[in-house]
Amino acid sequence: MPEKRTVKKAKKDARQGKAPSTQAGEFVKEEIEHIRHGKHGARSPKQAIAIGLSKARKAGVKLPPPPGTKKKLTKVRRKPSSETPTQRARATLKALRREPTSTVSRSELAKQAHKSATRRGPAKRHAAAMKAVHTKGRVGLKRAAQKGANTRRAHL
């Protein structure tokens, strides 16, 4: 269950007309924070992101379905499970607690972001940079670059 402040931030983003991915980012941030605080773990940064996106979908953010899933044409009757939802939730949490928490370190998240950006290709990365120039302006972009350089130096 997402925290109230996360849902509030996502709804604020929606009111401001921000993209669904931006709204979902709040849930992903919350999930990363949970893993860092040891509430549970994840095997990879991708899993942490996937859990956050799943929470966002359940909270009503209009995200596309996860890749690889197809819309069912007819409802399939499933055999009732012998376990209760509480038991299932507890088992899931127990399994996640066995996972490491180091997967959402700054370096691991940076590696994931770099891989993701590489997959997008140079043309799309260039387009994103040009959009940043357009929305932030040259001064804002320069400030952001300087801020990023300063935080990188602090972590080295």
N, C-alpha and C positions, 0 to 999 in steps of 0.2 A: 504494500500500500504506500503510495507516494505521500510525502509530507505536505501539509497544507500550504506552506510557503512556496513549495515547488509548483504546485498546481496554480497558485495565485500568480506567480511569475510567468508561467506559461500562458495563462489567460490574458495577462497584461500584454504579452508579446502578440497574442492573437488580435487583441483590440487595436494594437498599433499597426496591424496589417503585415506583420513579419511572417516569413515563410514557415511552413509546418516543421521543417528541419531545425529552424532556430528555436521554435517552441519546444521541440523534443530535446534540444540541447540541455535544457534545464533538468530534465529527468536523467539524462546521461551524467551530468555533473553530480547530481545527487547520488547516483549509483556508484560513481567513482569515489565519492566521499565516504559512502557506506563501507566500501571495500578497504579504503585506507584506514578507517577507524576500527576495522576488524569485525564489523557486524557479520560479514561473510567474505568469501574469497571468490576468485574467478581464475580460470586457467589461462586466459589471455585477455588483452585489452579489447579484442573483438567481442568476447563474451560479455564483458562489462557493458559495452556499447549496446549489444543486442538486448540485454536485460533492461537497460534504460529505455530503449525504443519500445520494447514490449509494454513497459509501464505507461509510456506516453500514449500508445494506442489505446490501452485500457482506460486512460483518463480522458479520451476523446479527441486527441490531436489527430488531425486528418492526414495521416501518413499512409503511403502505399503499403500493401501487405508485404511481409518478408519475402525475399527472393526465393523462388523454388516452390512457393505455395500457389495452388490454383483455386479458383472459386468453385465450390461444389455446386453442381446443378440441382441435385436433390439432397434432402436431408437424410442422412444415414442413421438408422436407429442403432445406438450403441448398447452393448450389454452393460447393465449397471455394475459399477465397480464395487468391490466388497469394502474398500477403504472409504473413509469419510473425507470430505475436503480438508478438514483440520489435519488428519493424519498425512495426507498428501503434501500439504503445505509444510508440515513439520519435517517430513522426509526430505523435501527439496532443500529446506534451509540447512538441515543437518549435512546434506551432501555438499552444499556450497561452503559450509564452514570448514570442511576438510581441505578446501582449495587454498592456494597461496594468496597472500594479499599484495605481494611485491609486483604483481602483473600490471598494476596501475601506477607504477612509479613514473616520474616525469620522463625518464629516458625511454621506458617501454611505450608510453603514450606518444612520444616524439617519433619513435621508430614506426609505430602504426600510422601516424599522420603522414610521415614521409612516404611509406609504401603506398598509402591511399592516393597521395598526390601524384606519385610516379605513374600509377595505374591510369590516372586521368589524362595524362599526356601533356606535352608542352603547350599546345594551343589553348587548352582549357585553363591551364595555370596562368598563362599570359592574359587571358580574358578576365580571370579573377583579379589579377593585379591591376588591370586597367579599370575594372569596376571599382576597386578600392581607391584608385586615384580620383575617379569621378565622384565617389560618395564622400571621401574624406578630404579631398583636395591635396595639393602637393605638400602643404605645411603639415597637415594631419598625418599624412603618410610618412613624412620624415620623422615626426614625433614618435609614431608607432614603431618605426624601425629602430630609433634610438632607444626607446623603452625596451624593445626586445633584446637589443645588444647588451643593455645594462643588466637585464635579468639573467641573460646567458652567462655574463662574466661573473655574476654573483654566485651562480651554481657550480662554476668550475673550480 
